[in-house]
């Protein structure tokens, strides 16, 4: 029984993968079905994970310690349901305002530490320790020059002339190199996911048979499209 279920899951996964990849030909009904199924499943899974984590990791430990006031988060959260009513929609604004306020305060404090202070500390520590200790001082030198010139590129108080213009150009080149590396990393991650799905379709039994069936359906669909276009052109 488990083998049959595993085979069914493999066939279903291969079918949905091919339905999503059919977008490479053009947008079609199969792609829209797979897209909506994927989004719905992802939303349901995320909702269940959030409910489970909030109860087990957040609410239950505090209530078990006798901190009863944490039960107030339940009715506040239920106010989100008023989003679906016109008459009492304003109740929906209260939990939204609370969550946005707390989130903005938390995110700002976190970003100041991680994206500002930690970046300064990392740049100074890596530049100095690399230049003094490690056998490759060029890394630390390039890191320090790149950070300083990139920051100087956004200094708009004075006009860039002479040496200042050269420093700004170096900063611009540093930013372009950073953006290029980030874009290349994003592309490589997507290519890795694509290769993983292709390996699944090729090596996982009986996914190759599903690919053959999908190929036949695609060829028939292309032929029918050409025949339809030919008839339309004749009329």
Buried (B, 14 or more C-beta within 10 A) or exposed (E): EEEEEEEEEBBEBBBBBBBBBBBEEEEEEBBEEBBEEEEEEEEEEEEEEEEEEBEEEEBEEBBEEEEEEBEEBEEEEEBBEBEEEEEEEEBBEEBEEBEEEEEEEEEEEEEEEEEEEEEEEEBEEBBEEBBEEEEEEEEBEEBBBBBBBBEBBEEEEEEBEEEEEEBBEBBEBBBEEEEEEEEEEEEEEEEEEEEEBEEBBEEBEEBEEBBEBBEEEBEEBEEEEEEEEEEEEEE
